[in-house]
Amino acid sequence: MSNDTINGIITDDDVIHSGWLTKSPPQKKMKNAASWTIRYFRLCYFTKESFDRVKAICTKIDPAGESKDEADKEAADQSPNRLCLVFWKNESANEKPLRAISLRDSSIRRLEAHPDQSLDKKFPNMITLVTPSRKYFFSDRNPDSANKWLEMIGEAIKYNNDGELSVQ
């Protein structure tokens, strides 16, 4: 067990996978390649309490899947554990995270080609993450690393939906 913490909330033991990815802006702001940013991502395991603390310090939070059924909403909110994708401007453990992306009711897949084909050469190995609130595009120059992200986030989505985590 490690005592090192990120912002005093996330321990090294809570981080399942981490690394650099190039991230698209929201689709309505996706005008050109210059609007994409490189960010440091951590796929983290949270208890309900630690997730609430992360929500309090993040610049932005993407909500968990919205359900019209109040019982579903309450069950999702009371879930004791969840995996989220959190990103920072850099790797520093002292900076506040920019955003926490809930993976509940989300999907991820590899893109063979970006809808804007002019971006394909600049951003290879494209992955798209679709959450109830937004569609994210990520790129990793290394195909093996992109495949690992795809696998890890896919497993996190599965875990958040059915409680089973098969890779670490």
C-alpha positions in Angstrom: 0.0 0.0 0.0 1.2 3.5 -0.9 0.8 6.6 1.2 1.5 9.0 -1.7 -1.6 11.0 -2.6 -2.7 13.1 -5.4 -4.4 16.3 -4.1 -4.6 14.6 -0.7 -7.5 12.5 -2.1 -6.4 9.9 -4.6 -3.7 7.4 -3.4 -1.3 5.7 -5.8 -3.2 2.5 -5.0 -6.4 4.1 -6.4 -4.8 4.7 -9.9 -5.5 1.8 -12.2 -3.9 3.2 -15.3 -2.3 6.6 -16.2 -0.6 8.4 -19.0 -0.7 11.1 -21.6 -3.4 11.4 -24.2 -4.3 14.1 -26.7 -7.9 15.2 -26.1 -10.4 16.9 -28.4 -12.3 19.9 -27.3 -16.1 19.6 -27.2 -17.5 19.0 -30.7 -18.9 22.4 -31.1 -15.5 23.9 -30.5 -13.6 21.4 -32.6 -12.5 23.8 -35.4 -8.9 22.6 -36.1 -6.0 20.6 -34.8 -4.8 23.5 -32.7 -7.8 23.2 -30.4 -6.8 19.7 -29.2 -4.8 19.5 -26.0 -2.4 17.0 -24.4 -3.5 16.0 -20.9 -2.4 13.6 -18.2 -5.1 11.1 -17.5 -5.6 8.7 -14.5 -8.2 6.0 -14.5 -9.0 5.9 -10.8 -11.0 3.8 -8.4 -13.1 5.9 -5.9 -15.2 5.2 -2.9 -18.4 7.4 -2.7 -16.6 9.6 -0.2 -13.4 10.1 -2.2 -15.4 10.8 -5.4 -17.4 13.5 -3.5 -14.1 15.1 -2.5 -12.8 14.9 -6.1 -16.0 16.5 -7.3 -15.5 19.4 -4.9 -12.0 20.3 -6.2 -12.4 19.5 -10.0 -12.9 22.4 -12.4 -15.6 20.4 -14.1 -17.5 17.2 -13.5 -19.2 15.1 -16.1 -22.3 13.6 -14.5 -23.1 10.0 -14.2 -25.6 8.7 -16.7 -28.9 10.6 -16.3 -31.9 8.4 -15.8 -35.5 9.5 -15.8 -36.2 6.8 -13.2 -35.7 8.2 -9.7 -34.9 4.8 -8.3 -32.1 4.4 -10.9 -30.7 7.8 -10.1 -30.7 7.1 -6.4 -29.0 3.7 -6.9 -26.3 5.3 -9.1 -25.7 8.0 -6.5 -25.5 5.6 -3.6 -23.1 3.3 -5.5 -20.2 2.8 -3.0 -17.5 2.5 -5.6 -16.9 3.8 -9.1 -14.2 4.1 -11.7 -13.7 7.5 -13.3 -11.3 9.0 -15.8 -9.7 12.1 -14.3 -7.3 14.5 -16.2 -4.9 17.2 -15.4 -2.9 19.8 -17.3 0.3 18.0 -16.3 1.5 15.1 -14.3 1.9 17.0 -11.1 0.1 15.5 -8.1 -0.2 19.0 -6.5 -2.5 20.6 -9.2 -6.2 20.4 -9.2 -7.6 18.0 -11.7 -9.4 19.7 -14.7 -12.2 17.3 -15.0 -13.5 13.9 -13.7 -15.4 11.9 -16.3 -17.9 9.4 -14.9 -17.9 6.2 -16.9 -21.4 5.1 -15.8 -23.7 4.4 -18.8 -20.8 5.2 -21.2 -19.3 3.4 -24.2 -15.8 3.4 -25.8 -14.6 2.2 -29.1 -11.7 2.5 -31.5 -12.2 4.8 -34.5 -10.9 3.8 -37.8 -11.2 7.3 -39.1 -12.3 10.6 -37.4 -15.4 12.2 -38.9 -13.1 15.1 -39.9 -10.6 13.2 -42.0 -8.1 16.1 -41.9 -7.4 15.1 -38.3 -6.6 11.5 -39.0 -2.9 12.0 -39.7 -2.3 14.5 -36.8 -4.2 12.3 -34.3 -3.6 8.6 -34.9 -5.0 5.7 -32.9 -8.2 7.5 -32.2 -10.6 6.4 -29.4 -14.0 7.8 -28.8 -15.7 7.8 -25.4 -19.4 8.5 -25.3 -20.9 9.5 -22.0 -24.5 10.6 -21.4 -23.3 14.3 -21.4 -20.6 14.4 -24.1 -18.6 12.6 -26.8 -14.8 12.7 -26.2 -12.1 11.9 -28.8 -8.7 10.8 -27.6 -5.5 10.1 -29.5 -2.3 8.3 -28.6 0.6 8.1 -31.0 1.5 4.7 -29.7 -0.9 2.0 -30.9 -0.1 -0.4 -28.0 -0.8 2.4 -25.5 -4.0 3.3 -27.3 -5.1 -0.4 -27.1 -4.3 -0.5 -23.4 -6.4 2.6 -22.8 -9.3 1.1 -24.8 -9.1 -2.1 -22.8 -8.8 -0.4 -19.4 -11.6 2.1 -19.9 -13.8 -0.6 -21.4 -13.2 -2.7 -18.3 -14.0 0.3 -16.1 -17.3 0.9 -17.9 -18.2 -2.8 -17.4 -17.3 -2.6 -13.7 -19.4 0.5 -13.2 -22.3 -1.2 -14.8 -22.1 -4.7 -13.2 -19.4 -4.6 -10.5 -17.0 -7.0 -12.2 -13.4 -5.9 -12.9 -11.2 -8.4 -14.7 -8.0 -6.5 -15.5 -5.7 -4.4 -13.4 
